[in-house]
Amino acid sequence: MLEIRTAKLAMNGDKIGGYASVYDAPSHPLTIRGINAGKPFTEKVARGAFDSSLGNNISLLVGHDARDLLANTKSGLLQLRSDRHGLAFEVTLPDTQRAKDVRQLVDAGVLSEMSFGFQVIADSWVGNTRTLSQVALREVSIVENGAYPQTSAEARTLQSGIARLRLRLRMPL
């Protein structure tokens, strides 16, 4: 079963960078039919859970729609890496009308988060908390709403020359 999780996004330039997932950070409560008997649960992604997928061609989609492809790792427009914080990404959006439309939607705050689609290879449960220890990453997406509140992505203009990715953690009250 393909599963999908989300994280924050902000954009105002040609490059978007940040984290599609932060390791060991809890999700919002999730309720998914067929998982945990349909009862609410929280989820965490273990450090390195994406590592086995990083050599594959991963797509950047809008709203998990395979017909709405913006970039992929094969083209070099999308770069993914696993580091000590999580699944880092950087994408240079192509010069297409769809990418321009997405930029407008992000600037307007309509699309404000990132998400990822995956299949579980290995997981574990402690009470109502699921830890994903290995997943097959299929895609990352620009979306409206997210499951993981701790992560954010920052947009950069090409003129900034800044190549490093930054993470903003919003600490729970």
C-alpha positions as CSV (number, residue, x, y, z in Angstrom):
1,M,0.0,0.0,0.0
2,L,1.3,3.4,-0.9
3,E,1.3,5.8,2.0
4,I,1.7,9.6,2.0
5,R,3.0,12.0,4.7
6,T,3.5,15.7,4.6
7,A,5.7,18.6,5.8
8,K,5.8,22.4,5.6
9,L,6.8,24.4,2.5
10,A,7.3,28.1,1.7
11,M,8.5,29.5,-1.6
12,N,9.4,32.7,-3.3
13,G,12.1,31.8,-5.9
14,D,13.3,29.3,-8.4
15,K,14.8,26.9,-5.8
16,I,13.1,25.2,-2.9
17,G,15.1,23.5,-0.3
18,G,14.6,22.0,3.1
19,Y,13.3,18.8,4.6
20,A,10.5,16.6,3.3
21,S,10.8,14.6,6.5
22,V,12.5,15.2,9.9
23,Y,13.7,12.0,11.6
24,D,12.2,11.1,15.0
25,A,9.7,13.9,14.9
26,P,6.0,12.9,15.6
27,S,3.3,13.4,13.0
28,H,-0.1,14.9,13.8
29,P,-2.5,12.1,14.9
30,L,-3.3,10.0,11.8
31,T,-6.2,7.7,11.1
32,I,-5.8,5.4,8.2
33,R,-8.2,2.6,7.4
34,G,-6.3,-0.7,7.6
35,I,-3.6,0.6,9.9
36,N,-3.8,0.3,13.7
37,A,-7.4,-1.1,13.4
38,G,-8.5,2.3,12.1
39,K,-7.6,4.0,15.4
40,P,-5.7,7.3,15.6
41,F,-1.9,6.9,15.9
42,T,1.2,9.1,15.6
43,E,4.1,8.2,13.4
44,K,7.9,8.9,13.4
45,V,10.4,8.3,10.6
46,A,13.6,6.7,11.9
47,R,17.0,8.1,10.9
48,G,18.1,6.6,7.6
49,A,14.6,5.2,6.7
50,F,14.9,6.6,3.1
51,D,18.6,5.6,2.5
52,S,17.8,2.6,0.3
53,S,15.7,4.7,-2.0
54,L,18.1,7.5,-2.7
55,G,19.6,5.9,-5.8
56,N,16.2,5.5,-7.4
57,N,14.4,8.0,-9.7
58,I,12.1,10.0,-7.4
59,S,9.6,12.4,-8.7
60,L,8.4,15.8,-7.5
61,L,4.7,16.0,-8.0
62,V,1.9,18.4,-7.1
63,G,-0.6,16.9,-4.7
64,H,0.6,13.3,-5.2
65,D,-0.7,13.4,-8.8
66,A,1.6,11.4,-11.2
67,R,0.1,13.4,-14.0
68,D,1.4,16.6,-12.4
69,L,5.1,16.0,-12.6
70,L,7.4,19.0,-11.9
71,A,10.9,17.5,-11.6
72,N,12.7,14.2,-10.8
73,T,16.1,13.1,-9.6
74,K,16.9,11.5,-13.0
75,S,16.8,15.0,-14.6
76,G,19.0,16.5,-11.9
77,L,16.3,19.1,-11.1
78,L,15.5,17.4,-7.9
79,Q,18.2,16.4,-5.4
80,L,17.6,14.3,-2.3
81,R,19.9,13.3,0.5
82,S,19.5,11.8,3.9
83,D,21.4,13.6,6.7
84,R,21.3,13.7,10.5
85,H,18.1,15.8,10.5
86,G,16.0,14.0,7.9
87,L,15.3,13.8,4.2
88,A,16.7,16.9,2.7
89,F,15.7,18.1,-0.8
90,E,16.5,20.8,-3.2
91,V,14.6,21.4,-6.4
92,T,15.1,23.9,-9.2
93,L,11.7,24.3,-10.8
94,P,11.8,24.2,-14.6
95,D,10.7,27.1,-16.8
96,T,7.3,25.8,-17.6
97,Q,3.8,27.3,-17.3
98,R,2.9,24.7,-14.7
99,A,5.9,25.5,-12.5
100,K,5.0,29.2,-12.8
101,D,1.4,28.4,-11.7
102,V,2.7,26.4,-8.7
103,R,5.0,29.3,-7.8
104,Q,1.9,31.6,-7.7
105,L,-0.1,29.1,-5.6
106,V,2.8,28.8,-3.1
107,D,3.3,32.6,-3.0
108,A,-0.5,32.9,-2.2
109,G,-0.3,30.3,0.5
110,V,-2.6,27.8,-1.2
111,L,0.1,25.2,-1.5
112,S,2.2,25.6,1.6
113,E,3.7,22.2,2.6
114,M,5.7,19.2,1.4
115,S,4.7,15.6,1.5
116,F,6.2,12.2,0.6
117,G,4.7,9.0,-0.8
118,F,6.2,5.7,0.2
119,Q,5.7,2.0,0.8
120,V,6.7,0.5,4.2
121,I,9.5,-2.0,4.1
122,A,10.0,-2.2,7.9
123,D,8.2,-0.6,10.8
124,S,7.6,-1.1,14.5
125,W,4.9,-0.1,17.1
126,V,5.0,1.0,20.7
127,G,1.5,1.6,21.9
128,N,-0.1,3.9,19.3
129,T,3.2,5.2,17.9
130,R,4.5,3.8,14.7
131,T,8.1,4.1,13.7
132,L,9.0,3.7,10.0
133,S,12.5,2.2,10.0
134,Q,12.8,1.5,6.3
135,V,10.6,2.8,3.4
136,A,10.6,2.7,-0.4
137,L,10.3,6.4,-1.3
138,R,8.2,6.8,-4.4
139,E,7.7,10.6,-4.6
140,V,7.8,14.0,-2.9
141,S,4.9,16.4,-3.4
142,I,4.0,20.0,-3.0
143,V,0.6,20.0,-1.2
144,E,-1.9,22.0,0.8
145,N,-1.9,20.2,4.2
146,G,0.6,18.2,6.1
147,A,1.0,15.4,8.6
148,Y,4.4,16.4,10.1
149,P,4.3,19.9,11.7
150,Q,8.0,20.0,12.7
151,T,9.5,20.5,9.2
152,S,9.7,23.4,6.9
153,A,11.2,24.1,3.5
154,E,12.7,27.4,2.4
155,A,12.7,28.9,-1.0
156,R,15.7,30.7,-2.4
157,T,16.3,32.8,-5.4
158,L,19.1,31.8,-7.8
159,Q,20.7,35.2,-7.1
160,S,21.2,34.3,-3.4
161,G,24.0,31.9,-4.1
162,I,23.2,30.0,-0.9
163,A,23.5,26.3,-1.5
164,R,22.9,25.1,2.1
165,L,19.6,23.7,3.3
166,R,18.1,25.1,6.5
167,L,15.6,23.5,8.9
168,R,13.2,25.4,11.1
169,L,11.8,23.4,14.0
170,R,8.5,24.6,15.5
171,M,8.7,23.3,19.0
172,P,5.4,22.0,20.6
173,L,4.0,24.1,23.5
